[in-house]
Amino acid sequence: MALNWYWSEHLGTVERIDKTTGKVFYTDLYKGNALLIEIYTDPETEGYYPYNFCVDDQHAKNCLNDGIKLYDHARVRLIDKAIEEHYKPAQIKKLFDYLLRSGATLELI
């Protein structure tokens, strides 16, 4: 199955630090046919690239159990209204838990 996200369902941004250069860069979070999809937009070419994604709760658990922290040292800013609109309360709890356990600093805006 192909990964699909919806441009109209923007959930927030992620602030990351490039481990090689030390420069800050940003990615965007979207809802789609996965729990969470992270897209990087290249400011020079305006091209966009899937950066990370989490298919579902089981995929998130598997990543954490394998020691994969996709959001380690990342600052995740989520749009409160968008999260409430696109996720059920139980899903929001799981999403927040996953992001925090993956090393993210979480901020609701």
C-alpha positions in Angstrom: 0.0 0.0 0.0 1.3 3.4 -0.9 1.8 6.1 1.7 -0.7 8.9 1.2 -1.1 12.1 3.2 -3.5 15.0 2.9 -2.1 18.5 2.5 -5.3 19.9 4.0 -4.8 17.9 7.2 -1.7 19.6 8.5 -1.1 18.6 12.1 2.0 20.6 13.1 5.7 21.0 12.7 8.9 19.3 13.9 12.1 21.3 14.7 15.2 19.2 14.2 18.9 19.7 14.3 21.0 18.2 11.5 23.5 15.9 13.2 26.1 16.7 10.5 25.9 20.4 10.2 24.3 21.4 13.5 21.8 23.5 11.6 18.1 23.7 12.5 15.5 22.5 10.0 11.8 21.9 10.0 9.4 19.2 8.8 5.6 19.1 8.7 3.3 16.5 10.2 0.2 15.4 8.3 -2.7 12.9 8.7 -3.1 10.4 5.9 -3.4 6.6 5.6 -1.0 6.2 8.5 -1.0 7.3 12.2 1.4 10.1 11.5 3.3 11.2 8.4 6.3 13.6 8.5 7.2 15.5 5.3 10.4 17.5 4.6 10.0 20.4 2.1 13.3 21.5 0.6 13.4 25.3 0.8 15.7 25.5 -2.2 13.9 23.3 -4.7 10.4 23.3 -3.0 10.4 19.6 -3.5 8.9 17.5 -0.7 10.1 14.2 0.7 8.6 11.7 3.2 10.9 12.0 6.2 9.3 9.6 8.8 6.0 7.9 9.2 4.3 5.6 11.7 1.8 3.3 10.1 -0.3 2.4 13.2 -0.1 1.7 17.0 1.7 -1.6 16.4 4.3 0.0 14.2 4.9 2.6 16.9 5.3 -0.1 19.5 7.7 -2.1 17.3 9.9 1.0 16.8 10.0 1.7 20.5 10.7 -1.9 21.4 13.5 -1.9 18.8 15.0 1.2 20.4 14.2 3.4 17.4 13.4 6.9 18.6 12.4 8.8 15.5 11.8 12.1 17.4 14.9 12.0 19.7 15.9 15.6 20.5 13.1 17.0 18.2 10.7 19.7 19.2 7.2 18.7 18.0 4.6 21.5 17.8 1.1 20.1 17.3 -1.9 22.2 16.4 -4.4 21.4 19.1 -7.5 22.0 17.0 -6.2 19.8 14.1 -5.3 16.9 16.5 -8.8 17.0 18.0 -10.4 17.1 14.6 -8.5 14.2 13.1 -8.0 11.8 16.0 -10.3 10.2 18.6 -9.4 10.8 22.3 -7.9 7.3 22.7 -5.8 7.9 19.5 -4.5 11.3 20.8 -3.3 9.6 24.0 -1.5 6.9 22.1 0.0 9.5 19.7 1.3 11.7 22.5 2.7 8.7 24.4 4.5 7.5 21.2 6.0 11.0 20.5 7.1 11.5 24.1 8.6 7.9 24.4 10.3 8.6 21.0 12.3 11.4 22.6 10.2 14.4 21.5 9.6 17.6 23.3 5.9 18.2 22.8 4.1 21.5 22.5 0.5 22.2 21.7 -0.3 25.4 19.9 
